[in-house]
Amino acid sequence: MKFLPVLKEEKVRGFVITLYSVGVAGILLPPTRELFIALTPSVLLLSFSLILYFHHPPLNSRSTAAFLLIYLISFFVEVAGVKYGFIFGEYSYGKGLGIKLLDTPLLIGLNWVMLVYCTAVIADKIPAPAFVKITAASLLMVLYDFIMEHAAPGMKMWSFEGGYAPLRNYISWFLLAFLFQSGMKAARIEIVNRIAPLVFYCQGIFFLVILIIFKLAK
């Protein structure tokens, strides 16, 4: 990455916090809401790019293959979920996540990769056996999803039939997250990243604040 500009961690941290703070304000204000919802794919791509920039050790064929496999599996599981409704429940995607293929946003697989990555970094700090770390990371992903599910309809990302995600959505999320986290450990994918936890926390707080404001506005 010698051709990339040198990014200082402190400045990037400030940028990430500012990015999501401005995003909250932009979505909560009616005059700018549609614009900021339309920017969601760009923010997701930018966040993922910053995570990759601070990834260590450098990507190799094994880690690249692992991330690509997570992307493909998660994307086609989502396709099956949208088409048949037996995995996560009956739901459909809106326009909030951008370009779709088979009625499923292409970015949804990237979102899975980013969440698996970030939660793995956070869980790896726990002084415990691998199984505990895998379980903790998977539960953290489910908690994130629980918050996101309630904010997603207001951001035109997706919505469930009946207005809420069924229990099997969270069970499926946990099982899929556990599969991905286990695969990362089995493949001995090493991840050290000083920015990933901050991105994850900022996204979680972002959705939580939007959820609370939307609920209070009703």
N, C-alpha and C positions, 0 to 999 in steps of 0.2 A: 504493500500500500504506500510506497514511497511517493507516488504521484499525487496522493491526497494531501490536503492541507493539514497541518498539525493542529489538533483540537485539544484544548486544555480541559481537563476534567471539571474543574470548578466552573468554568464558563458554560460548559455543556449542561451541567446540573442546573445552573440558573436558567438556561434556555429552556430545558425540559419543563421545569416548574412554571415558567412564564407561559410556555406554549399551552399547557393544559389549563392554566388559570384563565387565559384569554379565551380558550375554547369554551369553558364553562360560561363565561360572561356572554360570549357571542351567541351561544345556543339558547340561553335563558332570555335574552332580549328579543322580542318578536320581530323587530325590523331586520335583524341580522341572522335570525335562526336558520332560514333556508340556505343562506350562503355558507354558514359554518357546518351545517349538516352535509352539504355538498363537498366540503373540504375534508371530511372524515377519512376517505381513502388516502389522501395525501399525507395526513397526520400519521396514519398507521404506517405508511411506507417510510416516512421520515424517522419515526421512532425505531423501526426495525433497522434502518440504515445506521443509526447511531449505536444501536446495540452491536451490530456487526463490526463497526469501527473499533469498539472497545473489547471485542472478543479476543480471548487468549486461552490457549495457544492458537497460532494461526490455523485457519481452516485447512484441513487435509481431505483426502479422498474419502476417508471413513466418516468423518463428521459431516461433510457435505452430503454424502449418500444418506446418512441418518436423518438429517433435516429434510432432505428431499422426499424421503420415504414417509416421514410424518406429514409433510404437506399433501402428498398424493393420497395417503390412506384417509386422512381427515377430510379432504375435499370430497372424495367419493362416498365416504360415509354420510356426509352432509347431503350429497346428491340423493342418496338412497333415502335419507330421512325426509327430504322435501317431497320426493316422489311417492313414497309409500307410507310414511308416517308412523312406522312401527318402532323406530329407534329412539327418537327424542319426543315424539308426539306429532300431532298435526300442526304444521307451521309453514310459513312462507316468508321469503325474503322481500324486503322493500328495495328502494333505490339508494339507501344510505351507505352501502358498502361498494357501490360502483358496478363495474362491468360484470355481467353474469354469463355463465356457461351452464347449460342444463338447469336453468332457473336457480343457480347457486353462484354467489359472488366468487370470483377468482381469488379475492383477498381473504376469504374465510380460512383457507388452508394456511395462509401466512399468519393469520391470527392465532391459529392453533400452535404453529411452530414457535411463535413469540411467547405464548403463555407457557408452553412446556419448558422452553428455554429459561425464562425468568424465574419460574417457580423452582426449577432444578437448582439454579444458582442460590436462591434463598434457602432451600432445604438443605443444601450441601453444607451450610454453616452450622447445622445442628450436630452436636457431638453424639452421634448415635449410629447404629448399624444401617446398612443400605436399605433394608426393608422399611425401616422407620422413616428414612428420608424420602423414599418413593411414596409412601402413604401420606406423609405430610404434604409433599408437593401436590399430590393428586387432590387431597382435601382442600388445599389452598386454591386450586383451579376451580373446584366446585363452588367454593365460597364466592370467588370472583364471578362465576357464571350466575350465581343466585342474584347478585347485585345487578349484573348486566342485563339479565332477562327482564327485569322490571323497568329498566331505563330504555331498552332497545326499541320498543314500539314508538315512543315519543321522538326518537331520532331516526325513525323510518328504516331501521336496520332489519328487523324481522318481527313477526308477531305470531302468537299461537292461537289456534282456534279455541274460542272460549275465553280468550283474554289473559291466560296465564299458563306457565309451563307446568306440565304434569310431573309427578314424582319420577316417572321413568326417564325423564330428561336428565335429572341430576344423577340418577343411577348410571345411565349411559355415559354421562360426562366423566364420572369417577372411573368407570371401567376402562374407557378409552384413554383417559389421562394416566391411569395406572399402567396400561399397556405401553404407552409411549415412554413414561418415566423408567419403566423396567427395561425397555429396549435400549435406552440411553445408557443405563448402568451396565447392562450385559455387553454392550458394544464398547464399554470403557471410554465413552466420549468425555473428554476433559473440558470443563467450562470454568473460566475465571472471567468475571465481568463486573466492573465497578459501577456501571451505569444501569444494567438490567434491573436490579431491585427498585431503583428510583422510578424507572419507567413504569414498572408494574404497579407500584404504590400510587403514582400519579394517575394512572388510568383507573385504578380502583376507586380512588377518591373522586375523580372526575364523574364516573357513573353514579356514585353514591350521592353526590351533591345534586346532580341533575334529577335523580330519582326523588330525593326529598323535596326539591323545589316544585317538581311536576305534581307530586302528591298534594302539597300544600296549596297549589294553585287550583285544584279541582273543587 
